[in-house]
């Protein structure tokens, strides 16, 4: 009879913050999104090791909007570090001279990634799970540096009925992140809806049946701090605009 072979299987799972998952990352950043402003030379991110018994390596890098790993115009230092049990590490996302070549009338989207690497197990037939967290990084140029908190840019998006659905128009220079679409506050998502990231000065199709959203659709957007806030629309014929007063009070 042949002896059983010892093996160590490592699985890498991608965990997107803000999504749904039963696994709990040992290494996680201290926020769910980052804004890199034009005046910033670098921004710091704290990494907490939630495991009270084991040290972990934290591997960090930046990707562009297409998911390609880059080292310019943003770079992470250190790319790899050891974080002791229950300790906090830190990385810096540094700006490079190439930031000046990015569009100055709109935001540019990047992604910060951190992958936890657990210590190697000395036990046979062990499944080691290395979770990876990916969060958005928005580069915000000087022209967009002044934010009106009473009239956030998300209030400027509009909906246009197209057949059984809606098209979302974002006329601003900022990204808009939508996490929900329903016919009422805190309602369940309309069938077919998936969270959206709407690029500046662009139009996208809103998933879901327009009839489920009714005459006053309620979209939920995510602000710079990760808060989820409502956009309550009023529709006339096939066009819908945000009711700022209702949205602000809700």
TORKE-772310 format. One record per residue (C-alpha): residue number from 1; residue in three letters; x, y, z. Coordinates in pm, 1 decimal. Layout:
REM TORKE-772310
<i:NUM, aa:Ala, c1:X, c2:Y, c3:Z>
...
***
This chain:
REM TORKE-772310
<i:1, aa:Unk, c1:0.0, c2:0.0, c3:0.0>
<i:2, aa:Unk, c1:140.4, c2:338.0, c3:-101.4>
<i:3, aa:Unk, c1:194.9, c2:584.4, c3:184.8>
<i:4, aa:Unk, c1:-20.9, c2:891.5, c3:192.7>
<i:5, aa:Unk, c1:155.9, c2:1202.7, c3:68.9>
<i:6, aa:Unk, c1:171.1, c2:1504.1, c3:296.0>
<i:7, aa:Unk, c1:53.1, c2:1819.9, c3:129.1>
<i:8, aa:Unk, c1:-27.5, c2:2178.3, c3:216.4>
<i:9, aa:Unk, c1:-301.6, c2:2345.0, c3:13.1>
<i:10, aa:Unk, c1:-317.9, c2:2724.5, c3:13.8>
<i:11, aa:Unk, c1:-633.1, c2:2890.6, c3:-115.5>
<i:12, aa:Unk, c1:-643.2, c2:3261.1, c3:-193.6>
<i:13, aa:Unk, c1:-989.1, c2:3411.7, c3:-167.8>
<i:14, aa:Unk, c1:-1077.0, c2:3764.5, c3:-274.4>
<i:15, aa:Unk, c1:-1281.8, c2:3955.9, c3:-18.3>
<i:16, aa:Unk, c1:-1424.8, c2:4287.6, c3:-142.1>
<i:17, aa:Unk, c1:-1507.1, c2:4526.6, c3:139.7>
<i:18, aa:Unk, c1:-1870.0, c2:4618.4, c3:136.4>
<i:19, aa:Unk, c1:-1962.9, c2:4283.7, c3:-16.9>
<i:20, aa:Unk, c1:-2087.8, c2:3969.2, c3:146.9>
<i:21, aa:Unk, c1:-1867.5, c2:3690.1, c3:275.4>
<i:22, aa:Unk, c1:-1861.6, c2:3447.9, c3:563.5>
<i:23, aa:Unk, c1:-1482.8, c2:3449.7, c3:597.1>
<i:24, aa:Unk, c1:-1316.7, c2:3695.9, c3:833.0>
<i:25, aa:Unk, c1:-985.2, c2:3846.6, c3:726.8>
<i:26, aa:Unk, c1:-707.8, c2:3850.4, c3:986.3>
<i:27, aa:Unk, c1:-542.7, c2:4151.5, c3:818.6>
<i:28, aa:Unk, c1:-770.9, c2:4437.6, c3:719.5>
<i:29, aa:Unk, c1:-729.3, c2:4810.3, c3:645.9>
<i:30, aa:Unk, c1:-883.4, c2:5068.0, c3:876.8>
<i:31, aa:Unk, c1:-1127.3, c2:5202.0, c3:616.2>
<i:32, aa:Unk, c1:-1325.9, c2:5095.0, c3:311.6>
<i:33, aa:Unk, c1:-1211.5, c2:5360.5, c3:62.7>
<i:34, aa:Unk, c1:-936.4, c2:5617.0, c3:21.7>
<i:35, aa:Unk, c1:-921.6, c2:5964.6, c3:-129.9>
<i:36, aa:Unk, c1:-579.3, c2:6076.6, c3:-252.2>
<i:37, aa:Unk, c1:-601.3, c2:6453.4, c3:-292.4>
<i:38, aa:Unk, c1:-376.5, c2:6648.3, c3:-525.6>
<i:39, aa:Unk, c1:-196.1, c2:6815.9, c3:-234.5>
<i:40, aa:Unk, c1:-116.4, c2:6481.6, c3:-67.1>
<i:41, aa:Unk, c1:236.4, c2:6349.0, c3:-93.7>
<i:42, aa:Unk, c1:119.9, c2:6024.5, c3:63.3>
<i:43, aa:Unk, c1:-166.4, c2:5877.2, c3:264.2>
<i:44, aa:Unk, c1:-132.4, c2:5623.5, c3:544.6>
<i:45, aa:Unk, c1:-339.2, c2:5310.8, c3:598.3>
<i:46, aa:Unk, c1:-336.3, c2:5115.5, c3:924.1>
<i:47, aa:Unk, c1:-346.2, c2:4736.5, c3:898.4>
<i:48, aa:Unk, c1:-479.7, c2:4548.9, c3:1200.5>
<i:49, aa:Unk, c1:-394.3, c2:4187.2, c3:1271.8>
<i:50, aa:Unk, c1:-716.3, c2:4060.8, c3:1430.3>
<i:51, aa:Unk, c1:-559.8, c2:3724.1, c3:1514.4>
<i:52, aa:Unk, c1:-449.3, c2:3721.6, c3:1878.8>
<i:53, aa:Unk, c1:-221.3, c2:3419.7, c3:1841.6>
<i:54, aa:Unk, c1:-51.3, c2:3421.3, c3:1502.6>
<i:55, aa:Unk, c1:166.1, c2:3673.2, c3:1316.0>
<i:56, aa:Unk, c1:81.4, c2:3737.5, c3:951.2>
<i:57, aa:Unk, c1:263.0, c2:3882.2, c3:654.3>
<i:58, aa:Unk, c1:76.2, c2:4161.7, c3:477.4>
<i:59, aa:Unk, c1:147.1, c2:4200.3, c3:105.5>
<i:60, aa:Unk, c1:28.3, c2:4531.1, c3:-43.9>
<i:61, aa:Unk, c1:7.2, c2:4675.7, c3:-394.8>
<i:62, aa:Unk, c1:-189.5, c2:4920.1, c3:-610.7>
<i:63, aa:Unk, c1:-383.9, c2:4843.3, c3:-927.9>
<i:64, aa:Unk, c1:-524.3, c2:5072.6, c3:-1192.9>
<i:65, aa:Unk, c1:-892.3, c2:5081.8, c3:-1286.7>
<i:66, aa:Unk, c1:-847.8, c2:4775.2, c3:-1509.1>
<i:67, aa:Unk, c1:-694.4, c2:4569.8, c3:-1229.2>
<i:68, aa:Unk, c1:-336.6, c2:4590.3, c3:-1359.3>
<i:69, aa:Unk, c1:-69.0, c2:4607.3, c3:-1089.5>
<i:70, aa:Unk, c1:121.6, c2:4937.3, c3:-1105.8>
<i:71, aa:Unk, c1:411.5, c2:5120.8, c3:-939.7>
<i:72, aa:Unk, c1:325.4, c2:5464.2, c3:-1083.8>
<i:73, aa:Unk, c1:162.7, c2:5714.3, c3:-1037.2>
<i:74, aa:Unk, c1:91.6, c2:5552.1, c3:-696.8>
<i:75, aa:Unk, c1:308.6, c2:5305.5, c3:-508.5>
<i:76, aa:Unk, c1:278.1, c2:5129.7, c3:-170.7>
<i:77, aa:Unk, c1:557.9, c2:5108.0, c3:86.1>
<i:78, aa:Unk, c1:644.3, c2:4869.7, c3:233.9>
<i:79, aa:Unk, c1:515.1, c2:4610.6, c3:-14.0>
<i:80, aa:Unk, c1:548.0, c2:4333.1, c3:246.4>
<i:81, aa:Unk, c1:557.0, c2:4351.3, c3:625.5>
<i:82, aa:Unk, c1:512.7, c2:4121.8, c3:924.3>
<i:83, aa:Unk, c1:237.1, c2:4214.1, c3:1169.9>
<i:84, aa:Unk, c1:246.3, c2:4051.5, c3:1511.6>
<i:85, aa:Unk, c1:-65.7, c2:3909.1, c3:1683.8>
<i:86, aa:Unk, c1:-317.6, c2:4183.2, c3:1773.8>
<i:87, aa:Unk, c1:-73.0, c2:4446.1, c3:1646.2>
<i:88, aa:Unk, c1:-119.9, c2:4727.4, c3:1395.3>
<i:89, aa:Unk, c1:103.2, c2:4780.6, c3:1094.3>
<i:90, aa:Unk, c1:99.6, c2:5070.9, c3:852.3>
<i:91, aa:Unk, c1:154.7, c2:5126.6, c3:482.8>
<i:92, aa:Unk, c1:188.5, c2:5449.0, c3:288.6>
<i:93, aa:Unk, c1:49.5, c2:5504.2, c3:-57.5>
<i:94, aa:Unk, c1:290.1, c2:5751.9, c3:-213.7>
<i:95, aa:Unk, c1:230.1, c2:5979.1, c3:-508.8>
<i:96, aa:Unk, c1:477.8, c2:5982.7, c3:-796.4>
<i:97, aa:Unk, c1:551.0, c2:6265.8, c3:-1045.0>
<i:98, aa:Unk, c1:325.4, c2:6095.0, c3:-1301.2>
<i:99, aa:Unk, c1:20.1, c2:6212.4, c3:-1100.9>
<i:100, aa:Unk, c1:54.1, c2:6541.9, c3:-1287.8>
<i:101, aa:Unk, c1:-29.9, c2:6362.8, c3:-1613.1>
<i:102, aa:Unk, c1:-368.7, c2:6238.6, c3:-1488.1>
<i:103, aa:Unk, c1:-689.2, c2:6416.7, c3:-1598.4>
<i:104, aa:Unk, c1:-736.9, c2:6733.5, c3:-1395.8>
<i:105, aa:Unk, c1:-1110.8, c2:6772.4, c3:-1458.3>
<i:106, aa:Unk, c1:-1217.7, c2:6437.9, c3:-1311.3>
<i:107, aa:Unk, c1:-1121.5, c2:6174.5, c3:-1058.0>
<i:108, aa:Unk, c1:-910.6, c2:5872.1, c3:-1145.9>
<i:109, aa:Unk, c1:-982.4, c2:5534.5, c3:-986.9>
<i:110, aa:Unk, c1:-720.6, c2:5299.3, c3:-844.5>
<i:111, aa:Unk, c1:-740.3, c2:5001.2, c3:-609.2>
<i:112, aa:Unk, c1:-537.1, c2:4928.2, c3:-297.4>
<i:113, aa:Unk, c1:-492.1, c2:4556.7, c3:-228.2>
<i:114, aa:Unk, c1:-365.8, c2:4379.6, c3:81.3>
<i:115, aa:Unk, c1:-322.4, c2:4003.4, c3:99.5>
<i:116, aa:Unk, c1:-263.6, c2:3828.1, c3:428.8>
<i:117, aa:Unk, c1:-10.7, c2:3545.4, c3:428.5>
<i:118, aa:Unk, c1:-52.1, c2:3310.2, c3:726.8>
<i:119, aa:Unk, c1:243.4, c2:3131.3, c3:886.9>
<i:120, aa:Unk, c1:313.2, c2:2792.7, c3:731.6>
<i:121, aa:Unk, c1:145.9, c2:2509.9, c3:917.6>
<i:122, aa:Unk, c1:353.5, c2:2213.9, c3:1033.9>
<i:123, aa:Unk, c1:48.6, c2:1988.5, c3:1020.9>
<i:124, aa:Unk, c1:-23.5, c2:1765.0, c3:720.1>
<i:125, aa:Unk, c1:-330.8, c2:1804.3, c3:500.8>
<i:126, aa:Unk, c1:-384.6, c2:2162.4, c3:615.9>
<i:127, aa:Unk, c1:-600.0, c2:2408.3, c3:424.8>
<i:128, aa:Unk, c1:-461.9, c2:2759.3, c3:465.7>
<i:129, aa:Unk, c1:-685.4, c2:3044.8, c3:353.4>
<i:130, aa:Unk, c1:-518.8, c2:3371.6, c3:256.2>
<i:131, aa:Unk, c1:-779.4, c2:3644.0, c3:226.4>
<i:132, aa:Unk, c1:-727.9, c2:3947.5, c3:7.4>
<i:133, aa:Unk, c1:-897.2, c2:4282.7, c3:62.4>
<i:134, aa:Unk, c1:-940.3, c2:4534.1, c3:-219.4>
<i:135, aa:Unk, c1:-1057.5, c2:4892.2, c3:-165.8>
<i:136, aa:Unk, c1:-1106.1, c2:5187.0, c3:-397.2>
<i:137, aa:Unk, c1:-860.5, c2:5475.9, c3:-412.7>
<i:138, aa:Unk, c1:-989.1, c2:5794.4, c3:-575.6>
<i:139, aa:Unk, c1:-733.2, c2:6046.6, c3:-698.2>
<i:140, aa:Unk, c1:-897.6, c2:6388.9, c3:-666.2>
<i:141, aa:Unk, c1:-740.6, c2:6678.2, c3:-861.6>
<i:142, aa:Unk, c1:-729.2, c2:7042.3, c3:-752.5>
<i:143, aa:Unk, c1:-1031.9, c2:7142.0, c3:-961.4>
<i:144, aa:Unk, c1:-1248.2, c2:6907.6, c3:-750.3>
<i:145, aa:Unk, c1:-1098.9, c2:6984.6, c3:-410.0>
<i:146, aa:Unk, c1:-1387.6, c2:7197.7, c3:-280.0>
<i:147, aa:Unk, c1:-1674.6, c2:6976.4, c3:-160.7>
<i:148, aa:Unk, c1:-2018.1, c2:7120.0, c3:-76.9>
<i:149, aa:Unk, c1:-2142.5, c2:6889.2, c3:198.3>
<i:150, aa:Unk, c1:-2493.8, c2:7037.6, c3:178.9>
<i:151, aa:Unk, c1:-2514.3, c2:6968.6, c3:-193.4>
<i:152, aa:Unk, c1:-2299.7, c2:6660.4, c3:-258.4>
<i:153, aa:Unk, c1:-2219.8, c2:6579.5, c3:-618.2>
<i:154, aa:Unk, c1:-2425.7, c2:6260.5, c3:-599.9>
<i:155, aa:Unk, c1:-2738.9, c2:6481.2, c3:-598.8>
<i:156, aa:Unk, c1:-2661.6, c2:6575.5, c3:-958.8>
<i:157, aa:Unk, c1:-2709.4, c2:6230.8, c3:-1109.3>
<i:158, aa:Unk, c1:-3028.4, c2:6170.0, c3:-1308.5>
<i:159, aa:Unk, c1:-3231.3, c2:5871.5, c3:-1427.3>
<i:160, aa:Unk, c1:-3376.1, c2:5830.6, c3:-1774.9>
<i:161, aa:Unk, c1:-3631.6, c2:5559.2, c3:-1848.1>
<i:162, aa:Unk, c1:-3524.6, c2:5332.0, c3:-2131.8>
<i:163, aa:Unk, c1:-3762.6, c2:5046.3, c3:-2201.3>
<i:164, aa:Unk, c1:-3798.8, c2:4841.7, c3:-1883.6>
<i:165, aa:Unk, c1:-3495.8, c2:4996.0, c3:-1717.9>
<i:166, aa:Unk, c1:-3320.0, c2:5318.8, c3:-1628.4>
<i:167, aa:Unk, c1:-3002.7, c2:5480.7, c3:-1750.0>
<i:168, aa:Unk, c1:-2802.0, c2:5664.9, c3:-1483.4>
<i:169, aa:Unk, c1:-2621.0, c2:5981.9, c3:-1592.3>
<i:170, aa:Unk, c1:-2331.4, c2:6121.9, c3:-1391.1>
<i:171, aa:Unk, c1:-2248.6, c2:6471.8, c3:-1523.5>
<i:172, aa:Unk, c1:-1989.7, c2:6541.9, c3:-1252.4>
<i:173, aa:Unk, c1:-1614.9, c2:6495.5, c3:-1238.4>
<i:174, aa:Unk, c1:-1648.2, c2:6257.8, c3:-942.1>
<i:175, aa:Unk, c1:-1710.1, c2:5885.9, c3:-919.1>
<i:176, aa:Unk, c1:-2050.4, c2:5779.9, c3:-786.1>
<i:177, aa:Unk, c1:-2084.2, c2:5447.1, c3:-604.2>
<i:178, aa:Unk, c1:-2436.9, c2:5304.6, c3:-574.5>
<i:179, aa:Unk, c1:-2496.9, c2:5017.8, c3:-332.1>
<i:180, aa:Unk, c1:-2875.5, c2:4976.1, c3:-355.9>
<i:181, aa:Unk, c1:-3180.8, c2:5057.5, c3:-567.3>
<i:182, aa:Unk, c1:-3531.5, c2:5017.9, c3:-427.4>
<i:183, aa:Unk, c1:-3879.7, c2:5171.6, c3:-426.7>
<i:184, aa:Unk, c1:-3850.8, c2:5288.2, c3:-64.8>
<i:185, aa:Unk, c1:-3603.3, c2:5377.4, c3:207.3>
<i:186, aa:Unk, c1:-3406.6, c2:5076.9, c3:334.7>
<i:187, aa:Unk, c1:-3595.4, c2:4853.9, c3:92.6>
<i:188, aa:Unk, c1:-3470.6, c2:4531.6, c3:-57.5>
<i:189, aa:Unk, c1:-3279.6, c2:4573.2, c3:-385.1>
<i:190, aa:Unk, c1:-3481.4, c2:4558.8, c3:-704.7>
<i:191, aa:Unk, c1:-3445.5, c2:4227.5, c3:-884.6>
<i:192, aa:Unk, c1:-3151.5, c2:4239.8, c3:-1121.3>
<i:193, aa:Unk, c1:-2975.7, c2:4528.5, c3:-946.6>
<i:194, aa:Unk, c1:-2603.3, c2:4504.2, c3:-879.0>
<i:195, aa:Unk, c1:-2388.6, c2:4768.7, c3:-707.3>
<i:196, aa:Unk, c1:-2250.1, c2:5022.6, c3:-952.9>
<i:197, aa:Unk, c1:-1939.7, c2:5236.6, c3:-982.2>
<i:198, aa:Unk, c1:-2022.7, c2:5520.0, c3:-1222.1>
<i:199, aa:Unk, c1:-1726.3, c2:5696.6, c3:-1377.0>
<i:200, aa:Unk, c1:-1720.6, c2:6076.8, c3:-1410.9>
<i:201, aa:Unk, c1:-1912.8, c2:6224.3, c3:-1704.5>
<i:202, aa:Unk, c1:-2058.6, c2:5889.3, c3:-1805.6>
<i:203, aa:Unk, c1:-2385.8, c2:5698.4, c3:-1840.3>
<i:204, aa:Unk, c1:-2454.0, c2:5341.7, c3:-1728.5>
<i:205, aa:Unk, c1:-2754.7, c2:5112.4, c3:-1719.9>
<i:206, aa:Unk, c1:-2912.2, c2:5063.3, c3:-1378.6>
<i:207, aa:Unk, c1:-2983.9, c2:4695.4, c3:-1329.7>
<i:208, aa:Unk, c1:-3335.5, c2:4595.3, c3:-1233.1>
<i:209, aa:Unk, c1:-3688.0, c2:4646.7, c3:-1363.9>
<i:210, aa:Unk, c1:-3794.7, c2:5013.4, c3:-1364.1>
<i:211, aa:Unk, c1:-4150.5, c2:4915.5, c3:-1269.1>
<i:212, aa:Unk, c1:-4021.7, c2:4776.7, c3:-936.8>
<i:213, aa:Unk, c1:-3868.0, c2:5113.5, c3:-851.9>
<i:214, aa:Unk, c1:-4196.0, c2:5302.8, c3:-893.5>
<i:215, aa:Unk, c1:-4231.6, c2:5677.9, c3:-948.8>
<i:216, aa:Unk, c1:-3995.4, c2:5768.9, c3:-664.6>
<i:217, aa:Unk, c1:-3690.6, c2:5542.6, c3:-690.0>
<i:218, aa:Unk, c1:-3454.1, c2:5541.9, c3:-393.1>
<i:219, aa:Unk, c1:-3087.6, c2:5480.4, c3:-466.1>
<i:220, aa:Unk, c1:-2822.8, c2:5444.6, c3:-197.2>
<i:221, aa:Unk, c1:-2480.6, c2:5599.5, c3:-250.8>
<i:222, aa:Unk, c1:-2156.4, c2:5558.4, c3:-58.6>
<i:223, aa:Unk, c1:-1974.4, c2:5877.3, c3:41.8>
<i:224, aa:Unk, c1:-1605.0, c2:5944.8, c3:106.8>
<i:225, aa:Unk, c1:-1631.0, c2:5805.2, c3:458.9>
<i:226, aa:Unk, c1:-1808.6, c2:5482.0, c3:367.4>
<i:227, aa:Unk, c1:-2150.9, c2:5599.7, c3:488.8>
<i:228, aa:Unk, c1:-2452.7, c2:5482.0, c3:288.5>
<i:229, aa:Unk, c1:-2694.7, c2:5765.6, c3:219.0>
<i:230, aa:Unk, c1:-3021.1, c2:5791.9, c3:22.5>
<i:231, aa:Unk, c1:-3097.4, c2:5956.9, c3:-309.4>
<i:232, aa:Unk, c1:-3474.8, c2:6001.0, c3:-335.5>
<i:233, aa:Unk, c1:-3591.0, c2:6072.4, c3:-689.7>
<i:234, aa:Unk, c1:-3898.1, c2:6240.4, c3:-834.2>
<i:235, aa:Unk, c1:-3995.2, c2:6131.0, c3:-1183.5>
<i:236, aa:Unk, c1:-4173.4, c2:6329.0, c3:-1453.4>
<i:237, aa:Unk, c1:-4258.7, c2:6128.9, c3:-1763.3>
<i:238, aa:Unk, c1:-3938.4, c2:5932.9, c3:-1833.4>
<i:239, aa:Unk, c1:-3693.6, c2:6155.5, c3:-1645.4>
<i:240, aa:Unk, c1:-3605.8, c2:6147.0, c3:-1274.4>
<i:241, aa:Unk, c1:-3408.4, c2:6395.3, c3:-1064.9>
<i:242, aa:Unk, c1:-3295.6, c2:6386.1, c3:-701.7>
<i:243, aa:Unk, c1:-3524.9, c2:6556.7, c3:-451.1>
<i:244, aa:Unk, c1:-3253.4, c2:6723.6, c3:-244.1>
<i:245, aa:Unk, c1:-3478.6, c2:6824.6, c3:46.3>
<i:246, aa:Unk, c1:-3617.1, c2:6474.1, c3:96.3>
<i:247, aa:Unk, c1:-3279.1, c2:6311.9, c3:48.1>
<i:248, aa:Unk, c1:-3115.1, c2:6540.8, c3:302.2>
<i:249, aa:Unk, c1:-3383.5, c2:6479.7, c3:567.1>
<i:250, aa:Unk, c1:-3381.7, c2:6102.3, c3:532.3>
***
